[in-house]
Each structure stands twice: as structure tokens, then as C-alpha cells.
Amino acid sequence: MRTSVVAQGVEGSNSTLNISIFAVFVLITLVIVFRASRSTKTATDFYAAGHAFTGPQNGIALSGDYLSAASFLGIAGAIAIYGYDGFLYSIGFLVAWLVALLLVAELLRNTGRFTMADVLSFRMKQGPVRTAAAISTLAVSFFYLLAQMNGAGGLVALLLGVSSTAGQALVVAVVGVIMIVYVLVGGMRGTTWVQIIKAVLLIVGAFVMTVWVLGRYGFNLSALLGDAVAHGGKTGEALLGPGKQYGATGTSRLDFLSLGIALVLGTAGLPHVLMRFYTVPSAKEARRSVVWAIVLIGVFYLFTLVLGYGAGALVGPEKINAAPGKVNSAAPLLALALGGPVLLGLIAAVAFATILAVVAGLTITASASFAHDIYVNVIKKGDRESAKAEVKVARWAAVVIGLLAIVGGIATNGQNVAFLVALAFAIAAAANLPTILYSLFWKRFTTAGALWSIYGGVAITVVLIVFSPVVSGAKTSIFPTAHFDWFPLSNPGLVSIPLSFLLGYLGTVLGKDRADTGKYAEMEVRALTGAHAAQAVHH
């Protein structure tokens, strides 16, 4: 199902101004990417930026990678319409970083080299496990890419008044081409600088709007909340307590629990987030980068609380729901109410920059997984000649992945974006995280366990989402008139994640292969001491 074509942009916006600000951002970042490309020569440079970024720099880039357009537009809108329940998304996204910090970041940086598959295949059979890990990485990256491409089309329809399907398709294509240029020219180094610039712009923009909103209410948060309730209509009081979005039935409460689990556990399994840990020179810097990311993301989500309730108070839920983009229009409409077309143009540019930076990070992750894991280590079985061609293969892979993302983004334009994001997080949580944790912490874990966990996690997640209300059976479904929604939850995390952990256990216990305890001991030493990380940088 496609949503109706948008006939106009946000009333009061200036399309020429918005496009000009977009163009300035793209030109500045392209110059930076071209400068960064001078030192991108080896595979280590292309995939891991030569391990040259500090913890704080990588932390800012991590926050840039993580704070997608959904975080900025979606959460602010969810808080404006649903209040407390909308803010729970922010809590889930933020708490997820504690899992990444405590269980994954340091050990992953010490054990791997470029990709998640380096860790998963360390003590397993290389070919089957690398192939499985690459398939999982490509699946997560592709669905996330589709969501961001959809976001690009929708955002431009919202802010520039692009009404035709062909116009939105052109926007998706332009985003894809710029993304491919970022990755081809700058590699991970150029992409990281784009992420840093975007994160700074996003956080500064959100800070300015937050101070502006609070200033309207004499920096009295209670007065702001009271005004949001007053403008919330008959259900205004419900904005300040739980249950407005998810409290109606027992199923909806379970659905929220399922979504929360997927968000909290999915982050530590997102391949483009995990790959960032290799851009720093040591495990200590990897830890520092996650701490920086937690602080910046936490501050940003506090800003969204004010922005969401501010949009509810100053714009009103009725006007937000009536605007193109509905919930996603809350932050732009608030910018227009506060500072007119100029502030709206700047906020639009920040949101557009957000999409560009995230898709570049996803593309380099997917291309690295194909070139490093499948081409070099599976097809060519790790021979040295293939390693020399690795960067060239990665660049070609980036072009193909970028083109597929453009085609997919155009084909799915107007479809349920939440479905695509939920699928990416749910696959990351079910297929990647159990395998990573078992590999790092369970001595008996075997190749069969890894394969059962990865393939089982992907299959269960996809099947449950296909047969959920997201796809059929509800007004908001992709196929609202069809009815094959026998699975009641919109997010499968509550079922798929425990099943994936169980499959990893059963595959290990029932499989015929035995764990290589010697390799596990070596992996444990590397993970805990950081010897391998130092060695990798030295070479």
C-alpha cells in the first residue's frame, strides 16, 4: 500500500531556501570527503579509517550513526502526539548503549579486525560462519537503508512540497548517488567526518530549539507540560502518564515490551555500529567512544522531550496530524512556529544531513562485509593476492549496494517505514547478538550453534513480521484488506530473540562438531588483554 501523494509541503516553508541550505551542506561535506580520501590507500584505511580516530571523535561519529531521521523527526512527533509513551522510545534507544558498552565494545575491538564476522568466525569454520554473518549484515543494512531512503523521499515531500511520485523518486536517487560518492571517495575516514559534522549540527540544532521553547515558558518545564495538556484535547491529561499509545489492551502492552527488547538488544548487534569500534587505536578508546556516545545521545533525547511537548503545546496535535507526514512533521512545524522559514530551512537541512550520513555508514558496512568476508575469506580463501584487490571489490560492492538501495527506496516509497526499521533492529537483535555473546563468553560454542543462531534468527524474525499486523489486517498495514496476521505482535523481538538464543544452544549441544578450546583460550586472551588490537595497529 502507498500513502496518498503529498499535494503540498509544510505551509510557510520556502523550498528555494531549503534546497540552498541542503546544497551548501553537501558541498562542504564533499570537500571534506575529498580531503580525507588522500590518506585512504589500504584496506585498513578504507574500512577502519587507519584506526586513526580518538575515542571522543568516534563517540561523536557513533552518535551521528545512531541518531537517524527517525530519532529526530519520529520521536519528537511521537512525544507530541502520545506524550509519555512516545518518550519510552528514547529510553529504549539510550539504554541499548549500556549493553554495547558493558558486553560488546571493548571485547569486539580487541578480537576483530574490520567486520563482525572476524569475531564470529575466529574459532569456527571460516567459510560457513563468515557467509552467515555476511548475509545477516547485508540483511540488516539493506532494510535499514530502505527505511532511510523512504525517509528521504518523505522528508522532501514534507519540506519542499515535491508532490509527484517521480519527484520523490528523483530525491531518493540523488541521496543514493551522494551516498555512493561519500563511500567511494572517502571510505570510512570520509564517512566518519560526515557523521561528526552531522552529529554536531543535529545536537546544536536540537539545543537551540530546546532553549527557544523553554524560553517561551520562562524556562518552566511544568508550564510547558501544562500547555501541552491544554492543547491535547479530550485526552490531553493522558500525555503525562503511560498508556496512551500502548495501554489499551494486554496485546498492546506486550507489543511495547517486545519493541523495547528489540531496541535495547538490537543496538549491540547493528553491524554499522559495531564496525565503528575498529576506527579507534585501542580498546580503551573504544570504551571512551561509547561513553561519549551515551552522553551525547542521552542529552539529545532529553532535548526531544522538550521538542515533543513543545510541538504539542505550540503547534497542537490536530495541526500535526493534518500536515504532510503527520507525526514526522512535528519538529519542522515547531521550527516554523519558533523561527519562521529560516529556522525551518536549517532544521530541514539537518534532517536531510542525518539521512545522508546514516546511509553512507550503512553502505560502507555492507560493502566491507561483502568484500572482506565473502570475496576475500570465502571465495578466495584468504590468499594475499585477493587482499590487494579487496578495496577495489569493496568500492564496486558499494556502487551495487547503493544502486540496489536506490531501486528499493523508489519501489517501497510511501510504505510503512516503521516496518523496515523494526525489521532491521529485530534481525540485529535475534541473529547477531546471541551469536556474538556466545562466541565471546561460551567456551563450548560451535560452528553449528553459530549457524543455527544466525540463520534461525533471520528466518524467525522475517516470518513473524510477514504474518504480523504490520503487513496485513489493520488500517495501517502494508496490505490493509488482506488478513494473514496470525502473529499478534507488530515487533517479534519478544519471541524471536529468546528463540535465537535457544537455537544457538541447541545447535551447539546437538551438533556433531566440537568446540576448539585452544582457539577459545587464544580469543579470550586477545579479548581481555587487547594484545591483538595493539598488534593490528602496529602492523
N, C-alpha and C positions, 0 to 999 in steps of 0.2 A: 504494500500500500504506500502511495506517495501522499505527502501532505499537500494541501492546496497551494498553488503558486502564489507567492507574495506579490501583491499589487503595488506596494509602496514601501519605502524604508521608514525608519523612525521619523515621526513628524517633527520637523525643526532641524533635522540634521543637514549638513552641507556635504554632498557627495564629492565635489571637487576638492574641498579641504581635506576630507578623509583620505582620498586617493593620494593627494600630495604628501600627507604625513606617512602613509604606507610606503610610498616610493622613496622618501628620504631614509627611512629605517632600512629598507632593503639595500640601498646604495651604500650606506655606511657599513652595514654588516658584510656586504660583498667585498668591500675594500679590505676589511679586517681578515676575512677568509683568504683572500689572495695573498696577503702578507704572511699569514700563518702557513700557507702552502709551501713557502720556500724551504722550510725545515721538515717537510713531510716526504721522506725518501724510503724508509724501511717499513716492514710490516708493523714493527713496534710503534713507529711514528703514526702510521695510518690508523691502527686500532686503539692504541693506548696513549697517544699524544707524547710518546717517548718517556712516559712516567714523569712528565715534567711539571705537573700542576701541584700546588701546595694543597693542604687539607682545606683551608678556608676557600681557596679558589674553586676546588672541586665541590665543596659544600654548597656554594652559590650555584654552580652548574647543576648539581643534583636537584636543588630546589627548582631550578629552571626546567629541568627534565620532568619533574613530578607535577608542577603546578600547570596543568594544561588548561585549555579554554573552559573545560568542564568545571575546573576548580573556581575559576574567576566568574564566569557567567552563570554556570549551573547552580553552584552552592549559594551564591548571593540571591539568586532567584528563588531557590528552594526555601531559604530563610524568610524571604519577603512574603511568600505565599503560605508556608507551613510552619514558620517560626521554629520552635524547639526541635521538631523532628528534622527540619532541614539542616540545623546546626549539627545534628548527630553524624551527618556525612563527614563534616570536618573532623570530628573526634576520631572516627574510624580511620580516615586518611592519615591523621597525625600519629595515633597510637601505633600504626603499622611500622613506623620508623624505629620504634623500640625493639621490635622483632628483628629488623635488619641490623640494628646496632649490636644487640646482645648475642645474636646467634649466627649471623652471616658475614658481616662486613670484613672483619679482620681475618677470619679463617679463609674466606674466599680469596682475599688479596694475597695471602701467603701461599696458597696452594695452586692457584691457576696462573694463566699467562695472558690470555686475551678474552676467552669466552667462558660461559657457564659449563660447556661440555668439557673443558680442560679439567675441571674439578670432578665432574661426574664420571669421567672415563679413566681417571688416574689409576685406579686399582681394579678396573673392569676390562672386559674385552673391548678394545678401541672402536672397531667398526660399528657394531650394533648399537652401542651406547651413544657414540657421537652422532650417529644418524638419528636416533630417537630424540636426543637433546636438541639437535638442529631443527628437526620437524616441529618440536614443541616451541622453540624460539621463533621460528618463522610463523607459526600459527598465532602466537600471542602478538607478535609485531604487526602482522598483517591486519588482524582485527582492530588493533589499536590505531593503525594507520587509517583504516577505513573510517573509524569514528572521527579522527581529526580532520580528514578530508571532507566528511559530511559537515563537520563544524565550520570549516572554511566556507563552504557553499552557503550554509545557513546564516553565518555571521555577515557575509557580504550582502546577502538578500536583505538582512535586517538593517544594516548600516548605510548601504549605498543605494538601496532601492532597486537592485537588479531583480527584475520581475520575471524574466523568461527563464525557462529551463536551460536553454542554450547559453544564456549569460552566466548562470551558476556553474555550468559545466566548464566554461572558459576560465572562471575563477579557480576551480579545482585544478585545472590543467596548469595554470600559472603558478599556483602554490607548489604543485608537484615538480615543475621544471626548476624553480628556485631551489627547492629542497635538494634535487639531484646535483645542482651546481655546488651547493654548500658541501655536500659529501664528497663529490669527485675531486674538487679543488683542495679543500681544507682538511679532509679526513677528520679524525677525532679532535685534533687540535683546533681547527677552524670551527667545528661544530660546538666545541666546549666554550669558545669565546662568544659565539652567538647565544648560547644558553646563559652565560654570565650576564651579557648585556640585557637580554630579555628578562631575566630574574630581577635585576636591579630596576628596570623600567616598571615591571609589574608591581613590585613591592612599594616603590616610591609612589606610583600612581594610586595604589590602594590606600597608602598612608595619607596622601593629600586629600583624597575623597573622604577618608575616615575623619580627619581633623575638621574638614569643612562641614560634614554632617553634624558632628558633636558641637561644633561652634554655633550651629543654628539653635541648639538646645542648651546653650550656656555650659557645655561640657558636663551636662547632667544626663547620665545614661537612663535613669529612671524616667525622666521626662520624655526621652526618645521612645522608650518602650511603651509608655502610656499613650503617646501619639499614634504609634503603630497599631496598638489595640483599638484605639478610637476610629482609625481608618479601616480596620479589618472587617467591618460589617457585623452581622449577627454572630459570627464565630470568632470575632476578634480576641476574646478572652483566651481562646484555645491556643493562640500563638505563643503564650508564655509557659505552657505546660506540655508534657508529652502526649502523643496520641492523635494529633490532628491528621497526620498522613498515614500512620501505621497502626493506630489503636482501635480501629473499628471492629475487627474480628480476630479470632485466635490465629487464623491463617496469615493475616497481615502482620501480626506480631512476629510469627515465625519467619516470615519473609524478611523482616527487618534484621532479625538475628542472623539469618543466612547471609544477607548483604554485608552486615558488619564483619562476619567471619571472613568472607571473601576479600573485603577491603584490607583488613588487618593482616591476613596471611598472604594475600596476593602480592603486596608490595615487595616483600622479601624474595619473591620468585619472578619479578618482572625482569626480563633479560636486559633491557636498555638501562635499568637502574643498576643491576649487578655489574654490567660492563664498565660503569663509571669508576668502580673501585680499582681498576687496573691503571687508571691515568695518574695515580699518585705513586711516589717512590717507595713507600713503606706502609706496613700495616698500621703504624701509629698515625700516619697521615690519613689512612682510610677511615680510622676511628674518628679523627678530628673532623673529617669531611661530613660524616654522618651527624655528629653533634651540631655542626654549623647548619646542616640541612634541617635538623629538628627545630632549632631555634628560629630560623627564617620562615619555615613552613608554619610553625606554631603561631608566630607573630602575624603572618598573612591571614591565617584562619580566624584569628581574633578580629582582624580588620573586616573580614567578610561578615562577621556577626553584626557589626555596626552598619556595614553597607546594606546587608539584607533587611534589617529592621528599618534602616533609613529609607530604603526604597519603598518599603511598606507604608511608612509614615508620610513621605514627601510626594510619592507618585501614586500609591494606592494599588491594592491587588486587582481591582477592576480594570484599571488602565493597563497594568502589566499583562493581564490575561488577554486583553483586547489587541495588544500590539503584535506586529510580526515577530515570530519567535517565542511569543508568550513568556514563560518563566525566564528564558535566557535573555530577555530584553530588560530585566530589572536593573542591572548595573549600568548599561548605556542610558536608559531613561533617567536614572538617578544623576548621571553625569550631566545630561542635558538640563535637568532641573536645577542643578547647582551652578554650572558654569557655562551654559549655553553650547552652541555648536563647536566652539574651540575645544572645550574640555571633552565633549563627546568625541571629537575627532582624535584627540590624544588617547583616550581610553579605547577607542576602536582600533587604533594603531597598535596599542599594547596587546589587545586581544588577538589581533592578526599576527603580531610577532610571536605570541605564545604558540599559536598553531604551527608557524614555520619552524620554530626551534624544536618543538617536540617531534614533528615528523622527520626532521633531519637526524635527531638522535635515534629514532626507531629504525630509519633506513640504514644507518651505519651499523647498527647492531645486527640487523637481518643479513646484510651483505657480508659482515665479518663471519657470521655463523656459517653461511654457505661456503665462503672461500676457505676459511681456516679449518672448519670441522669436516665438511663434506668433500670439498675438492682436494685439499692437501692431505688430510689424515685418513679419509675413507677411500676416495678414488685413486689417489696417487700413493697411498700408504706411507706418507710422511717423508718421501725422498727429497733430497736437498734441492734438486733442480726445480721441483714443483714449488718449493718455498720461495724461490726467486720470483716466480710468476704470481705469487699469492696476491700482492697488492693490485696487480692488473686485473686478476679474476674478481677481486672484491669490488673494484670500480665498475666492471661490467655488470656484476650482480646488483650493484646499487642502481644502475640505469634500468635494468629489467624490473627490479622491485619497485622503483619509482614509477615506471610506466604502468605496472600492474595496479599500483595504488591509485593512480590517476583514473584508470579504466574502472576500477572497483568503486572509487569515490563517486564517479559520474553515474554508474549503474545503480548505486544504492542511495543517491542523493534524495533527501526527503524522507528516508526511512528512519526507523527508531534508533537513534544514536545510542541511547542508554543500553540497548540490547548488545551493541557492538562492544561498548566499554565493559559491560558486565561479563561478556564472554571472554575478553582479554584477561581481566582480573581473575575470573573463575578458573581459567585454564592455568594461569600462572600459579595460583594457589594449590590446585589439585595435581597438576602434572610436575611442576618444577620443585616446589618447596619440600614435599615429602622426600623426594629423591636426593635433594641437596642435604637435608638434615640426616637422613640415613647414611649417606656417603661420608659425611663428616664425623658422625658420632657412633655408628654401629659397626663394630668390627666384623660381624658375620654377614653383612650386606653383600649380595652377589649381583652379577650381571642380570640374571633372570628377575631378581627383585626390582632392579632399576627399570628394566623394560616393561614389566607388568605395571609398575607405578606410573611411568610416563605415558605409555600408550593407553593404559586403563583410565588415567586421569583425563586425558584429552577426550577419549571416546565417551566416557560417562558424562562429562560436562556438556559436550556438544549435543548428545542425545537428550539430556534432561532439558536443555534450553529450547531445543526444537519442539518438544512436547509440553512447553510451559505457556502460561498466559501471555508471555512476551510475543510469541509468534502467532497464536490463534486464540479465539474465544472471548476476547474483550474488545471494547471500543478502541483502546489504544494499541491493539496488537498490529503486527505487520499484515496479517490476514484476518481482519475482524469478523468476516462472515463464515470462516471455517471453524471447525470445532474438533481439534485433536489435542486439546490441552489437558491430558490426564494427570500431568505433574502439576501440583497446585502452586508451587513457589516460582516467583519470577527469577530469583537467583538460586542456582543449585548448590551453592557452597556448603550448606548445612549437611547435604548428603554426599556430594562428590569428593569433598576434602577428606572426611574420615574414611570413605571407601578407598581412596587412593593410598592413604597410609596403610590400610589393611592389605591392599593388593601388593604393596612393596614388601610387607611382612610375609604374606603367603607365597609370593614368588621366591623369596629367599629360603623359606622353610621347605617348600615342596619341590623347588628346582633341583636339578641334578648337579649343577656346578657348585664348586666350593669357593669360599672367600680366600683371597690371597692375603694372609695375615701379615706377611713380610711387607707387602706394599702398603697395608693399612698402617703399620708401625712407622714406615717412612713418611706417609702422608700426615700422620699425627705430629711427628717431629716438625715437619715443614709448617703445618698449620699453627702450631703453638709457639714456635721459635722465630718464624719469619726468615729463616735461613734462605729459603728458595727465592723469596722476594728480593733480598739483597743480592743474591746471585744473578737474578734476572736483570736487575738494573746494572750490575757491574759489567755483564756481557753486552 
